[in-house]
């Protein structure tokens, strides 16, 4: 799940106000935006007093053109889900010493065992580029696969959703992950890494394909995610306010999903407000690099409102606590930001409670996009997990992962 549930009501208000025959939706969404945007309003107002609108627009354009984040690319591939949806993935292979292309060595006339592959699954309203720092650090160290969930990033729109109006479910995403694994990692051991909705996808894979976990998965990392009870999350809002949002948001999203062009115009018109809301629900530290914040905005802005609407109901129905038992005998990393307002760290603690041998890491001063906000912590713990799983030799050097902070070391 993501901060885009908050973003969605901002879009609801602006888009509904643009259409005269949407008066009722305007009133409903107006209440919702007043509640959800309250936490970001002070920061947005301060920015408006100190930075002109034209300057902010120029800054966004500069960051869009110059920001290196999300520029890493690998060998592209495509897999097709059981409903025909095209799922896009990329593979970063480890080149053999002295070679320019991946090769499989032979031992005594037989192929060596397939290398360990780390499969990264991203969250709601994001894409595979959200793992930018971890991908950069692991390049040349271990084989990795990064994929875009259906209707996100470079993957195709969900056929079942477009053609049959079938609701998105977390189980469906688990089957999609299996499809990508079959195409990109047909053999060899696997490490599964998932953030937010991606972590839920990993749980759904285990629930539906326990034999795959038993036979091939050697480690699991669950980052800023939840095994269920997401309907109880208050997003840092007063109880009365969040209950009001829950009552109106599914209906507003469904209606606005049918008016995508109108809503997208509204989103563009309220870009500054979006930026404040996204930053509040993505990060906890005040000194996050503006280029990182803008990088997150671009990913979220790239998710159409009809996709936001399709996926949102799946989270309240998500319950995969029992599936965690399939990871009990594996090295598991459970990591979350202490100040995550979207999937609160208590949900990670609950996951670790069902996996007593798991490593639980709670990152202070971190929000929902902890892998972007504190990449050094996430990459360090992930590298340790890979070492424990035998995916990376002990003593291997993991590459640089940069920093998301504008603060200079003392």
C-alpha positions as CSV (number, residue, x, y, z in Angstrom):
1,X,0.0,0.0,0.0
2,X,1.1,3.6,-0.6
3,X,0.8,7.2,0.0
4,X,-1.3,7.4,-3.2
5,X,-4.4,6.6,-1.2
6,X,-3.9,10.1,0.2
7,X,-2.9,11.5,-3.2
8,X,-6.1,10.0,-4.7
9,X,-8.4,12.1,-2.6
10,X,-6.4,15.2,-3.6
11,X,-7.1,14.3,-7.2
12,X,-10.7,13.6,-6.3
13,X,-11.2,17.1,-5.0
14,X,-9.5,18.9,-7.9
15,X,-11.0,16.8,-10.6
16,X,-14.5,16.8,-9.1
17,X,-14.4,20.6,-8.8
18,X,-13.6,20.8,-12.6
19,X,-16.9,19.2,-13.6
20,X,-20.1,21.0,-12.7
21,X,-22.2,17.9,-12.8
22,X,-20.0,16.3,-10.1
23,X,-21.2,18.4,-7.3
24,X,-21.9,15.6,-4.9
25,X,-18.5,14.1,-5.6
26,X,-17.0,17.5,-5.0
27,X,-18.5,17.7,-1.5
28,X,-17.5,14.2,-0.5
29,X,-14.0,14.5,-1.8
30,X,-13.6,17.9,-0.3
31,X,-14.2,16.5,3.1
32,X,-11.7,13.8,2.4
33,X,-9.0,16.1,1.2
34,X,-9.4,18.3,4.2
35,X,-8.7,15.4,6.5
36,X,-5.9,13.7,4.6
37,X,-4.0,16.8,3.5
38,X,-4.0,18.4,6.9
39,X,-0.7,17.0,7.9
40,X,1.0,18.3,4.8
41,X,-0.7,21.7,4.7
42,X,1.7,23.5,7.0
43,X,4.7,22.5,5.0
44,X,3.1,23.3,1.7
45,X,2.0,26.7,3.0
46,X,5.5,27.6,4.2
47,X,7.0,26.6,0.9
48,X,4.5,28.8,-0.9
49,X,5.6,31.8,1.2
50,X,9.3,31.3,0.5
51,X,9.5,29.9,-3.0
52,X,7.6,31.3,-6.0
53,X,5.4,29.0,-8.1
54,X,7.4,29.6,-11.2
55,X,10.6,28.7,-9.3
56,X,9.1,25.4,-8.1
57,X,8.0,24.5,-11.6
58,X,11.5,25.2,-12.9
59,X,13.0,23.1,-10.1
60,X,10.8,20.2,-10.9
61,X,11.8,20.3,-14.6
62,X,15.4,20.5,-13.7
63,X,15.2,17.5,-11.4
64,X,13.2,15.5,-14.0
65,X,15.9,16.1,-16.6
66,X,19.0,15.8,-14.4
67,X,18.1,13.3,-11.7
68,X,20.0,10.0,-12.2
69,X,17.6,8.0,-10.1
70,X,15.8,5.3,-11.9
71,X,18.2,5.3,-14.8
72,X,19.6,1.8,-14.2
73,X,18.6,-0.7,-16.8
74,X,19.1,-4.4,-17.4
75,X,18.4,-7.0,-20.0
76,X,14.7,-6.7,-20.7
77,X,12.2,-9.6,-20.7
78,X,8.5,-10.1,-20.9
79,X,6.3,-12.7,-19.3
80,X,2.5,-13.2,-19.8
81,X,0.1,-13.8,-16.9
82,X,-2.7,-16.3,-17.1
83,X,-5.1,-13.6,-18.3
84,X,-2.7,-12.4,-21.0
85,X,-1.3,-9.3,-19.2
86,X,2.3,-8.5,-20.3
87,X,4.6,-8.3,-17.3
88,X,7.9,-6.5,-17.9
89,X,11.1,-7.4,-16.1
90,X,14.8,-6.8,-16.3
91,X,17.7,-9.0,-15.4
92,X,21.1,-7.8,-14.0
93,X,23.4,-10.8,-14.6
94,X,26.8,-11.2,-13.0
95,X,29.5,-11.3,-15.7
96,X,32.1,-13.9,-15.4
97,X,35.7,-12.8,-14.7
98,X,37.3,-11.6,-17.9
99,X,34.1,-12.0,-19.9
100,X,31.5,-9.6,-21.4
101,X,28.5,-11.8,-21.2
102,X,27.0,-14.2,-18.6
103,X,28.1,-17.8,-19.0
104,X,27.5,-21.0,-17.1
105,X,30.7,-22.8,-16.2
106,X,31.0,-26.6,-16.5
107,X,32.3,-28.8,-13.8
108,X,33.5,-32.3,-14.9
109,X,31.5,-32.0,-18.1
110,X,28.3,-30.9,-16.3
111,X,26.8,-27.4,-15.9
112,X,27.6,-25.7,-12.6
113,X,24.6,-25.0,-10.3
114,X,22.5,-22.0,-11.3
115,X,23.5,-18.9,-9.4
116,X,21.3,-17.4,-6.7
117,X,18.9,-14.8,-8.1
118,X,17.4,-12.0,-6.0
119,X,13.9,-11.0,-7.2
120,X,12.7,-7.6,-6.2
121,X,9.0,-6.7,-6.0
122,X,7.9,-3.1,-5.7
123,X,5.0,-1.4,-3.9
124,X,1.7,0.2,-4.9
125,X,1.9,3.2,-7.3
126,X,5.7,2.7,-7.6
127,X,7.8,0.6,-10.1
128,X,11.0,-1.4,-10.2
129,X,13.1,1.8,-10.1
130,X,12.1,2.3,-6.4
131,X,15.0,-0.2,-5.7
132,X,17.5,2.1,-7.4
133,X,20.1,2.2,-4.5
134,X,19.9,-1.5,-3.8
135,X,20.1,-2.4,-7.5
136,X,23.2,-0.1,-7.9
137,X,24.9,-1.7,-4.9
138,X,24.3,-5.3,-5.9
139,X,25.3,-5.0,-9.5
140,X,28.2,-7.3,-10.3
141,X,27.8,-9.1,-7.0
142,X,24.6,-11.2,-7.4
143,X,22.1,-11.9,-10.2
144,X,19.0,-9.8,-9.7
145,X,15.5,-9.5,-11.3
146,X,13.4,-6.4,-11.1
147,X,9.9,-6.4,-12.4
148,X,6.9,-4.0,-12.7
149,X,3.6,-5.2,-11.2
150,X,0.7,-5.3,-13.6
151,X,-0.6,-1.9,-14.6
152,X,2.6,-0.3,-13.1
153,X,5.8,0.9,-14.8
154,X,6.5,-0.7,-18.1
155,X,4.1,-3.6,-17.6
156,X,0.8,-3.8,-19.5
157,X,-2.6,-2.9,-18.1
158,X,-4.3,-5.8,-16.4
159,X,-6.4,-7.6,-19.1
160,X,-8.7,-9.1,-16.5
161,X,-9.4,-5.6,-15.1
162,X,-9.9,-4.0,-18.5
163,X,-11.8,-6.8,-20.3
164,X,-13.8,-8.4,-17.5
165,X,-13.8,-5.7,-14.8
166,X,-12.2,-8.3,-12.5
167,X,-11.0,-6.8,-9.2
168,X,-7.3,-6.8,-8.4
169,X,-6.4,-9.2,-5.6
170,X,-3.2,-9.8,-3.8
171,X,-3.5,-13.4,-4.8
172,X,-3.5,-12.3,-8.5
173,X,-0.3,-10.5,-7.8
174,X,1.2,-13.6,-6.3
175,X,0.4,-15.5,-9.4
176,X,2.0,-12.8,-11.5
177,X,5.2,-13.1,-9.5
178,X,5.2,-16.8,-10.2
179,X,4.9,-16.1,-13.9
180,X,7.9,-13.8,-13.8
181,X,9.9,-16.3,-11.8
182,X,9.1,-19.0,-14.3
183,X,10.3,-16.8,-17.2
184,X,13.3,-15.0,-15.6
185,X,14.5,-17.6,-13.0
186,X,13.5,-21.1,-14.4
187,X,16.1,-22.8,-12.2
188,X,18.3,-22.2,-9.2
189,X,17.8,-20.8,-5.7
190,X,15.9,-17.5,-5.2
191,X,15.9,-14.7,-2.7
192,X,12.5,-12.9,-2.5
193,X,12.5,-9.2,-1.6
194,X,9.3,-7.2,-1.4
195,X,8.4,-3.6,-0.3
196,X,4.8,-2.8,0.8
197,X,2.5,-4.3,-1.8
198,X,5.5,-6.2,-3.1
199,X,5.9,-7.8,0.3
200,X,2.2,-8.8,0.2
201,X,2.8,-10.2,-3.3
202,X,5.6,-12.4,-1.8
203,X,3.3,-13.7,0.9
204,X,0.6,-14.5,-1.7
205,X,3.2,-16.4,-3.7
206,X,4.0,-18.5,-0.7
207,X,0.3,-19.1,0.1
208,X,-0.4,-20.4,-3.4
209,X,2.9,-22.1,-4.3
210,X,4.4,-23.5,-1.1
211,X,6.4,-26.1,-3.0
212,X,8.3,-23.3,-4.8
213,X,9.2,-21.7,-1.5
214,X,10.2,-25.1,0.0
215,X,12.3,-26.2,-3.0
216,X,13.9,-23.0,-4.3
217,X,13.6,-20.0,-2.0
218,X,16.7,-19.6,0.3
219,X,15.9,-16.2,1.9
220,X,13.2,-13.5,2.2
221,X,13.2,-9.8,2.9
222,X,10.0,-8.0,3.8
223,X,10.3,-4.2,3.8
224,X,7.7,-1.8,5.0
225,X,4.9,-4.3,4.5
226,X,2.0,-6.0,6.3
227,X,0.4,-9.4,6.5
228,X,-3.1,-8.0,7.1
229,X,-5.4,-5.7,9.1
230,X,-4.7,-2.7,6.9
231,X,-8.2,-1.5,7.3
232,X,-7.2,-0.4,10.8
233,X,-4.4,1.9,9.7
234,X,-5.1,5.6,10.5
235,X,-2.4,7.2,8.3
236,X,-1.5,9.4,11.2
237,X,-4.9,11.0,11.2
238,X,-7.6,11.4,13.9
239,X,-9.8,8.4,14.1
240,X,-12.9,10.3,13.1
241,X,-11.1,11.8,10.1
242,X,-9.7,8.5,8.8
243,X,-13.1,6.8,9.2
244,X,-14.6,9.5,7.0
245,X,-12.0,8.9,4.4
246,X,-12.6,5.1,4.5
247,X,-16.3,5.6,3.9
248,X,-16.0,7.8,0.9
249,X,-12.7,6.9,-0.7
250,X,-13.6,3.6,-2.5
251,X,-16.7,5.2,-4.1
252,X,-14.9,8.4,-5.1
253,X,-12.0,6.4,-6.6
254,X,-14.3,4.2,-8.6
255,X,-16.2,7.1,-10.0
256,X,-13.0,9.1,-10.8
257,X,-11.4,6.1,-12.3
258,X,-14.0,6.4,-15.0
259,X,-13.0,10.0,-15.6
260,X,-9.2,9.5,-15.9
261,X,-8.5,12.4,-18.3
262,X,-10.3,14.8,-16.1
263,X,-8.6,13.6,-12.9
264,X,-5.1,13.8,-14.5
265,X,-5.7,17.4,-15.4
266,X,-6.7,18.0,-11.8
267,X,-3.5,16.3,-10.5
268,X,-1.3,18.5,-12.7
269,X,-3.1,21.6,-11.5
270,X,-2.5,20.7,-7.9
271,X,1.1,19.5,-8.3
272,X,2.4,21.5,-5.3
273,X,-0.2,20.0,-2.9
274,X,0.6,16.5,-4.3
275,X,4.3,17.1,-3.5
276,X,3.5,18.0,0.1
277,X,1.2,15.0,0.6
278,X,3.6,12.6,-1.1
279,X,6.6,13.8,0.9
280,X,4.6,13.4,4.2
281,X,3.6,9.9,3.5
282,X,6.9,8.8,1.9
283,X,9.6,10.2,4.2
284,X,10.2,11.1,7.8
285,X,13.4,13.0,7.7
286,X,13.3,16.7,6.9
287,X,16.6,16.8,5.0
288,X,15.7,14.3,2.2
289,X,17.5,15.2,-1.0
290,X,15.0,17.1,-3.2
291,X,16.0,15.0,-6.1
292,X,15.0,11.9,-4.2
293,X,11.7,13.4,-3.2
294,X,11.0,14.4,-6.8
295,X,12.0,10.9,-7.9
296,X,9.3,9.4,-5.7
297,X,6.8,12.0,-7.0
298,X,7.5,11.0,-10.6
299,X,6.9,7.3,-9.9
300,X,3.6,8.0,-8.1
301,X,2.5,10.6,-10.7
302,X,3.1,8.0,-13.3
303,X,0.4,5.7,-11.9
304,X,-3.0,6.6,-13.6
305,X,-5.9,7.2,-11.3
306,X,-7.9,4.3,-12.8
307,X,-5.0,2.0,-11.7
308,X,-5.1,3.6,-8.2
309,X,-8.8,2.9,-8.1
310,X,-8.4,-0.8,-9.2
311,X,-5.8,-1.7,-6.7
312,X,-7.0,0.2,-3.6
313,X,-9.8,-2.3,-2.5
314,X,-7.4,-5.2,-2.5
315,X,-5.5,-3.9,0.6
316,X,-8.4,-4.0,3.0
317,X,-9.1,-7.6,2.0
318,X,-5.4,-8.7,2.3
319,X,-4.7,-11.3,5.0
320,X,-1.7,-13.5,4.6
321,X,-0.6,-14.0,8.2
322,X,-0.9,-17.8,7.9
323,X,1.3,-17.8,4.7
324,X,4.2,-16.5,6.8
325,X,4.6,-20.1,8.2
326,X,6.2,-21.1,4.8
327,X,9.2,-18.8,5.6
328,X,9.7,-20.1,9.1
329,X,12.8,-22.2,8.3
330,X,14.5,-19.6,6.1
331,X,16.7,-16.6,6.8
332,X,14.2,-13.7,6.9
333,X,14.8,-9.9,7.2
334,X,11.8,-7.8,8.3
335,X,12.6,-4.1,8.1
336,X,10.4,-1.0,8.5
337,X,10.6,2.7,9.2
338,X,9.5,3.6,12.7
339,X,7.6,6.6,11.4
340,X,5.9,4.8,8.5
341,X,2.3,6.1,8.3
342,X,1.2,3.8,5.5
343,X,2.3,0.3,6.8
344,X,3.2,1.1,10.4
345,X,6.2,-0.6,11.9
346,X,3.8,-2.5,14.3
347,X,2.8,-4.5,11.3
348,X,6.4,-5.5,10.7
349,X,6.7,-6.4,14.4
350,X,3.6,-8.6,14.0
351,X,5.3,-10.4,11.0
352,X,8.4,-10.9,13.1
353,X,6.3,-12.3,15.9
354,X,5.2,-15.1,13.6
355,X,8.8,-15.7,12.5
356,X,10.8,-15.8,15.7
357,X,14.1,-16.4,14.0
358,X,13.7,-13.5,11.6
359,X,15.9,-10.4,11.9
360,X,13.7,-7.4,12.8
361,X,15.2,-4.0,11.9
362,X,13.2,-0.9,12.8
363,X,14.8,2.2,11.3
364,X,14.5,5.4,13.3
365,X,13.5,8.6,11.5
366,X,12.3,6.6,8.5
367,X,9.0,6.6,6.6
368,X,7.3,4.3,4.1
369,X,10.0,4.6,1.4
370,X,12.8,3.5,3.7
371,X,14.8,2.0,0.9
372,X,15.1,5.5,-0.7
373,X,15.3,7.5,2.6
374,X,17.9,5.3,4.3
375,X,19.4,3.2,1.5
376,X,22.6,2.5,3.4
377,X,20.6,0.7,6.2
378,X,18.5,-1.3,3.8
379,X,21.4,-2.3,1.6
380,X,23.6,-3.2,4.5
381,X,21.0,-5.5,6.1
382,X,20.0,-7.0,2.7
383,X,23.7,-7.7,2.0
384,X,24.0,-9.5,5.3
385,X,20.9,-11.5,4.5
386,X,22.3,-12.6,1.2
387,X,25.6,-13.6,2.9
388,X,23.7,-15.7,5.4
389,X,21.7,-17.4,2.6
390,X,24.9,-18.2,0.7
391,X,24.0,-15.9,-2.2
392,X,27.0,-13.6,-1.6
393,X,30.4,-14.9,-0.4
394,X,31.4,-13.7,3.0
395,X,33.7,-10.7,2.6
396,X,32.3,-9.7,-0.8
397,X,32.2,-6.0,-1.5
398,X,28.8,-4.5,-2.1
399,X,28.9,-1.4,-4.2
400,X,28.2,2.2,-3.2
401,X,24.6,3.1,-2.5
402,X,24.7,6.9,-2.2
403,X,22.7,8.9,0.2
404,X,19.2,10.4,0.3
405,X,20.2,13.2,2.7
406,X,21.2,16.7,2.0
407,X,23.0,16.9,5.3
408,X,26.8,16.8,5.1
409,X,28.7,14.4,7.4
410,X,30.4,16.1,10.3
